[in-house]
């Protein structure tokens, strides 16, 4: 059974990281999806904030979510590994936890359009001792040189991932396959204060958290998510 989701106000906060800090976080069968950059080969992480609109089944409607993902390959096929997901609805958290590691959390999104669309997008969240605090502003920011050849190439690499991998509750790797149209997000400047999920697992240092590579904001996207399949 496929679950239809309509998501809105997606904020992708992208980090480039040392592959040797990322490999220990991945289960057998997954490798970081690397790119050659001026700083050498780099792996990529994303913190993604969003709101859920209409969905089927409707238990998955009307919540705020933050997910933490690593860009990976499995047998040459690109995807992301969901490290963790925070959801502001207990019912939705329980449902999504059947597919990817999900927990109920406080998630607050504040969006202002006074100086243009997404002139300020603020995210605050908390789950246990872990906190998140980000702020972004859409401004058509230029891509960092040497990472991607064009904006379109960056968008495809960073947002068009149709395989979501996760560790199952009883061990082993599973994949959730999704379908959606290509996104056309606007680039954004990002100020990051805390992303404890990344510092706690050793993927990034606090200083690196404050230096995201790029922000992308997508107003809306619809996609179908299939049930997880064990690999």
N, C-alpha and C positions, 0 to 999 in steps of 0.2 A: 504494500500500500504506500502510495506517495502522499506526503504532507505538503500542501500548498501554503506558502508563506509570502506575505507582502511586507517587506521591510522598508523602513524609511530612516532618514537622517543617519546614514552610516558614516562613521569617521574611522578611517584607517590610519593608524600611527605606525610608521614603518621604521625599523631599526636594522642596520647592518652590523653583524657580529663576527667575532673570530670563530671559524668553524670548529676549532678544538674545544671551545667552551660549549658548543651546541651538541656535538656528537654524543657525549655521555647522557644527554637528556632524551635521546631517541631510542626506541626499542629496536630489536633485531628486525631487519627487513626494510628499515627506513634510513635514508641518507639525506643530509642537508642539500638543498638545491642551490648550488654555488654559482656565483658569477665572478669573473676576473674584474678587479677594480684597481685604481691607482694604489690602494693600500694592500693589494694582494687578494687572494680568493676570500670572498665574504659570504656568510650565510645570512638569512633574513628572518626577522621576527615581525609580528604585527600584533598590536593591541587594537581591537575593533569594538567600537561602541555603536549601538543601534537601538531603534525602537521597533517593536513588532506591531503591525497593523492587523488587517483582516487575515485570517488563516483558517485552515481546516486540518485537524479538528479545532474547534474554537477555544479549547483550553489553552492553546498556544497564542492567544491574541492579547494585545494590550499590555505588554511588559517591556521593560528596558533590560538590555543585555550588554555585557562586556565579555568578549572571548579573547583568549591568548593563544596565538597560533605560531607554528614554525613552518617555514616553507621547505618542503621535502620532495623526494622522489622515491617511488617504490617500483622496482624493476623497470626503471626508466620513465615511469609515468609520473607527471607532476601532480602535486596536491599540497595539502597542509596537514599538519598534525595538530589536533586540538589538545593543548596542554590542560586547559581548564576554561570553564565558562561560568560567569556570574549572571544570575537572572533575578529580577526584582519580584517575581511571582513564585510562590511556593508550588502551586500546581504545575506551572510551566517548567519549573526547575526539575520537578520529579519526572515529568514526561520526557524532557530533553536528556535527562541523565541516563535514559535507556540507550541513547545513541552516543553521546560524548560526555566526558566528565563535567558535571554541572552541579552547582550548589546555589542555594538561595543566598542572596546578598543585598545589601543596600546599594542601589545604583541611582544616581541623580544626573539628569541631563538638563542643561540650560542653553537655549539657542536664541540668539538675538540677530535680527536682520536690519537694525537701524541704519547702518552704514553700507547696506548692500546685503545680498544673501549670505548668510552664515558669517556675518561680521564678527561674531563671537560664539564659540561652541565650547562649553565647559562641561567636564565630566568629573564626577566624584563618586567613589565607591568604597565599600568596605565589606570584607568577609573575614571574620575572625580577627586575627592580628594584621591582616594584609590590607593595605590601603592603596587607592588609586587617585591621582589628581592630574588632570590634563586640561589644557586650554588650546584651542585652535582658532584660526581666522582664515577664511578663504581669501586668497589674493593672487591666484594664478602663479604661485612661486615657481621659479625655474628649477629643473631637476639638477641634483648634484652632478657635476661633470664626471664622466668616466664610468658611471654605473649602468646607464641605459642609453641606447642610441637616440631614442625619441620619447616623447610623452606617451604615445600610443603603445610602444613596446613596454614601457614601465607599467602602464595600466593593465595590459594583458598579463604580464608576469605576476603582478601583485594582487589582482582582483579576480582573474578568470581561472579559478582553481576548482575543478569539478569533482575532486576526490578529497573527502575529509577523513583522515585516519585518526584512530584513538585506541588506547589500551582498553580492553574489555574488563568488566568487573571481576572475572575469573581468570584474568591473564589472557594473553594472546592479542593479536592485532585485528581490528575490524575497520571497515571502510564504509562511509556514508557517501553515496554518489548523488550529486545534485545537477540540476539543469537550470540555466538562466541565460538571459541575453547578455551581451557584452555591456559592461558599465562604461559610463562616460563621466567620471568624477572630475571635480575641479581640485587643483592643487591647493595646499594650505600651509601656512606657517604654524608650527606647533611649539607650545611651551609645556614641558613635562616636569612636574615636581616630584611625583612618586609613582612608581609602578612596582609594588612590592613583589608581585608574582615573578617578575624577571630577576630582581635582585636576590630573592630568597633561594631560587634554584641555581644561581650562579651564572645565568646567561649573560647578564649585564651588571656592571658596577653602578652605584648611584650616580656617578659622574656621567657614565654613558647613557643612562636613562634620560638625563637632561639634554642629550644631543641626538634627538631623533633625526633620521635621514630625510623623511618626507611625510607630509600629511595629505590625505585624499578624502574628499567629502562627496558622497553620492546621495542625492536627495531621496531616491526611491528605487527599489528593485523587487521584482517578483521571481520566485524560483520554486521548484519542486524538489523536495528532499525525500529520498527513499530510505527505507529502513536499513539499519546497519547489517553488513554481511561479514562474517568471520573470514579471515584470510588464512 
